[in-house]
Amino acid sequence: MIYTVTLNPALDRAIEVEELVADDANRVESEERYAGGKGIDASRVIKILGGDSVALGFIGGFHGIELEQRLLSQGVRCDFVETRGETRTNILIFERTKKSHTSLNASGPDVNEVEVKELVEKVKKLEDPSYVIVSGSIPMGVSKDIYREIITIVKSKGAITVLDADGEVMIRGIDATPFIIKPNLHEIGRLLGRKVEGVRDAAQAATEMKDRGVSLVIVSMGGDGAVLVSDGAKLLGIPPKVEVDSTVGAGDSFLAAFVLGHSTKMDIRECLRLGVAAGAAASMTPGTELARKKDVDDILPHVTIEEI
């Protein structure tokens, strides 16, 4: 079973307006609401592509209830810990005249020690965890060592661990040597303390992270594709040109598709191809909507895989 861990999920509101005008009433032309957060996005895409997973994490209040119900209605199984604090709401505003996006991301609730312990105990009792994806930011009140702790626990249960985060929680999480990490160019640059640009630079940075004990390193580069470095493989996956609407969730769609392919023993090249196709497909959808299966299927034959 694939499990995803999202400690700071969000109820995402994608709003469209003609144009934002200061000091005036702005009419909302359309609005969509989604269950959001990096791990939750991964669970949603896994389901879209025909796989199965269980979403773990924290939810709270009326927003948390709505988030869980939206996931359940999409066929995503959930096993959340309820918190006293309210699940955050993120707002993504699209201005039609400017074709621009403005994101308003909340920090999230303050999670207490008892709630954290409940989540850790839940992780310890996971049944048959083949893959565990740990991703995203952490809420207030949670130690920056939490990802390292979770990865250590699930590794002892035989799971393949996947980490996709940023900053100090990513640095400490890597100390537990997850099997897969997927930073973007900016994130791997922060891990190494330098600017990382272009394919060759990304491949070198990924190799350095692999030398620290990570078995498989993927560096996502948006429309330029993704670099993968593992034992015996150094690959570049290049998507075809697509009409980009919003890049929100593209990296999460990539990772979900890659892990799903890897879990079915797909060849590493085909895992990369599937991930790149899903990331490109997600960029074609508006707001925080994720990859659509038809788009993934259409893009897949046009993804190029090259040796670096």
N, C-alpha and C positions, 0 to 999 in steps of 0.2 A: 504493500500500500504506500502511496505517496502522501506525505503529510506536508502542509504548509503552516508556517508560524508567522503571524502578523501581530506584533505587540501593540502597534499604534494604528489600527484601522481607521477608516473614515467613511462617512456617508458623503459621497461626492455629488455635487450639484453642478451640472453643465448648463449654463444659461447663454442664450443668444439674444443680442440686442443689435439694433441698427448701428448705433454709435453711443458711447458713453459721454454724457454732457454734464459737466460740473454744475452744481447748484440748480438742478432741474430734475423733474421726474423722468426716469428712464423706463420705457415700456419693454417688458420682457416678451420677446417674440416666440420663444420656445424654451422648454426646460426639460431635462432628463435627470434622473437620480440613479446612482449606481452604488453598490457596495465596493469600497475602494481600499487601497493599501497594497503594497507590493506582493505579499504572499497571497492575499485574497485575489488579486488580479491573476496570479499564477493558477490558483485553483479554478477560477472561471474559465481561463483559456484551456486548461487541461480538459475540462468538461466539454467545451466547445469542440475540441478536436477528438472527442470520443473516449477520453480517458476518465479516470476516477481518482479522487483525492479526498482528504479530510482537512478542513480549515480549522486551525487552532489560533488562539490569541485571546485578547481582552475585548469585551463589549460592555457598554453601560447605558442605562437610561433609554428613553424613547427612540433616540437615534440608533442605539445599539440593537434594539428590537427590530427596527425597520431594516437595518443592515442584514441581520441574520435571516429575516423573512425573505428578503430579496435573493439571498444566496440559495436558500432552500427552494424557492420558486424556480431557480435555474438548475436545480438538481445537484447542487453542491452540498455535500455533507459537512456539518459543523460540530465542533466540540469546544465551545468558548467558555472562558471564565468570566462571570459577571462581576463588574466593578461598581463601586458606589458613584464614581464619576461618569459623566455623560460622554459617549463616543463623540469625537470631533466631527465637524462638518467642514469640508473643503469646497470652495466655490471656484469654478472655472468659467470666466466670462469671455465669450467670443463676440467681437465687434465685426459685423458683416461688412461695413463700408471700408474698414481698414484691413480686414482679414487678419486680425491680430487676437492673441489670447492673453488674458490676464488671470493669473492664479492667485487665490487667497487661501493659504494653507494654515489651518489652526494648529496649535501645539499639541493639543490632546489633554486628556484628564490626568490627574495625579493618582497613580496606582500605589496602593499601600503594600507593606511587607507581607501581610496575610494573603493578599490576592496573588502576589508573585509566587509565594510558596505553593499555592494551590495549582498554579500553572505548571510549576516545576514538577510537582507530584503527578500531574496529568501526563507530562512528557515521559516520566519514568515508567508509566503504565501503558505506554503505547503498544499496541498489538501489531506484530509483524511490520515494523517500519522499514520498508526497502529503501525509500528516499525521503529525506526531510529537508525542505527548503526553508531556510531562515532568512528573512529579508525585511528591509525597511528601517525606519527610525524607531526609537523607543520612547515611551511616554515618560513624563516626570515621575520621579520616585523609584525608577527602575535602575539598578546598577548597570554600568557600562560593561560589566563582565558577564551579563546575562547570556549573550550569544555564545561565548566561550563555554559557559556552563551547559547550555542546551546541546551544543555540538558534542561535547565530551560525553554526555549522557547517551545520546542516540548512537554515537559511534560504538559505545560499549554494547549496544543492542544489535550491532551489525548493519546499521543503516549507512547508505551513501549520503553524505552531508553536502549541502549546497548553501553557500553564503553569498548574499547580495545586499550590501549595506554600504555605509560611508562613514568616514571620520573615525573617532575613537572606538566605537563599537565594532567596526570592521577590523581595525588593527588588533584589538584584543580577541576578536573571534578567530582571526587567522592563527593566533597562538595555539588554538586547539586543532590546527591542521585539517580544515574541512577538505573534502575530496575535490569539490568544484567551487571556484569563485567567479563572479561575473561583474567586475567593475567596468565603468565606462572610462573614456580617456581621462576625464578630469579626476575621477575617483582613484584610478591607479596612479595618477600623478601625485595625488595627495598621500597615497600609501608610500611612495618612494621619495617624496620630497623634491620633486622636480616636474617640469612641464613635459607632458608626453604628447607628441603630435605625429600623425601619419602611421602608415602600416609598419614600416621597419622599426620605428620607435616603439610602437605598441607591442610588436613581437619581442623586442628586447626586454621591455618592461615585464611582459608576461613570463618570459623565461626566468627573469630574476625572482618573480613571485613563486614560480615553480621550484626554483632552487631552495626556497624557504620551506618546502615540504608539501605544497599544494599539488595534487596530482594533475589537475586539469584547470587551466586558466583561460577564460574567455574575456576579451576586451571588446565591448560593443562600441561602434563608431557611428551610430546613427545611419544616415543614408549611404555612408561609405562601407557598411557591412560590419563584419566582426572578425577578429583575429583569435585563433584557437591554438594553444600550445599544450601538448601533453607528451607522454612517453612515445616517441616514434612519430609524432605528428606536429607539424607547424603549418597551419592552414589559414587561408583568407576566404571568407564567404562574402560574395558581392551580390546585393539584390539588384533586380532590374529597376529602371526608373519608374516611379509611380507618382500619382498625383497626391501630394501630402496634404492632409487636412489638419491633423493634430498628432504630435509625436508622443503625447501622454500615454503611458502604458506600453509603448513599443518594446522597451527593454524587458519588461515583465512578460510580455507575450513571447518574446524570443526565448527567455529562460524556461518558461513553461513548456514550450514546444520541444526545446532541446532535451529537457529532463524526461518528458514523455517518450521521446524517441529512444533515449538512452535506456529507459526502463524496459523497453521492448527488445533490447539487444540489437538495436539498429546500428549499422556501421557508423563510425564517428563522423565520416564525411556527410552521411545522410542526416545525422543528428544536427550537424551544423547547417545543412541546407534547409531542413525543416524549421530550425530556429530563425534563420535569416528571413525565410518566407513569412513566418508569423509576425516578426517584427515589422517588416514592410507592410503587411496587411493591416496591422494595427495603426500605422501612420496614415492610412487611407480613411479611417473612420473619424467622425467628429467628436469633439470633447474628450471625455474619458471612456468612450466606448472602445472595446478591445477588438482583437482580430476576429474576422468572420471566416468560417471554415471554407466557404466558396472562394473567397479571396486568397486564402492560403493555398488551396488546391490549384488555383489559376497561376499564382506566382511561382510555385515550387519548381516547375520545369525550367524556369528562366533564371534561377539562382546559379551563379557560377562559383565553383570551388577551385581554388588555386593553391599550389604549394608556395610557401614563402622561402 
